[in-house]
Amino acid sequence: MIVHVVPMITVSTSGEMKSKAIQHSVIKLRELGVHPSILVCRTRDSIDEDLKNKLSMFTDIDADHIIEALDQKSIYQVPLAFQQQNLHLLIQKRLF
């Protein structure tokens, strides 16, 4: 199981999130024989379903396996945010 953590680039002038860099990083990993199971996107803003579906289509990773890692005020809130998105269940399902 491979969890690929990537930054979600946001254009400051338009607020648009760009996914092309993520698509290319997954392609490069696949060329090396590494196939990510889960994609964790570091971002300041929430990722909408359309963008998740687009990433899913171009990276061949299920949309429910694309997790947003929003900036948090405290490091202790990060695991709680992952739990709300059921990351622990995805990992458990994959391992057992």
N, C-alpha and C positions, 0 to 999 in steps of 0.2 A: 504494500500500500504506500503510495506516494502522495503527500500533501504539498502542493505547490503554492507558495505564498508570493503574491505579486502586488505591486502598487497600482492602484487605479488612477490614471492620469486625468486630471480635470483642467480644462482650459479656463483660466481665470477670467477672461473677458466675457465668455459666453456661458460659463458654468456647465458646458457639455463634457461628459465623460467619454474618454477615448479608450477603445478596447483593442486597437490594432497591435499595440506593444504586447499585450497579454496573449493575443492569438499567435504572434510570432514566437514568443518565448515557449509556448506549448509545442509549436511545430519544431523548434530547435531541440527541445527535450526529446520529442518522439524520434527525431533523426538520430539521436544518441542512444535510442532504445529505452528511454525512460517514459513511462506512460502514467501521468498523474491521475489519481482517483478522485481527489478533492482539490478544488481551487479556492484559496482563501484570498480575497481581494481587500487590500488595505485602502481605506478611503475616508474622506472627511464627510461625505454625503451618502445617504442611503442609495443603494442600487435598485432601480426599478425592475419589474418583471421582464419588460421588453429587452433591456440590456442583458439580463441573465439568460434569456432565451437566445439572444444573438451570440453571446459567449458560448453557450451550450452547443449551438449549431456549428460554430467554427472551430471549437476545441474538442468536440466529441466527448464532453463531460456532461452528465445529467444536470439539468438546471437546479435540482434540489441538492446537488453536490457542490454548488457554487455558493460560498459563504462570504458574507461581508464582514470585514473587521473594521468597524467604525472606530474613529478616534474616541478614546474614553478619558474622563477626568482623572481616573485612578487606575493603576495597573490591576487592582483587585476586581475591577468591573469587567475586565476582558473575558475571563472564563464564564462569567454569568451571561455575557452577550453571546458567546458561543453556545452555551447551553440553551438559550432561548431559540436558537436556530437549529437545534438538534444535532450539532456536530458530534457530540458524544455518542449518539445513537448510530450515526453513519459509520463512525470508527468501530463501534462494537459490532455492528452488522457485518462489516467487512472482515473483521478479525475472527469472528466466531461462526 
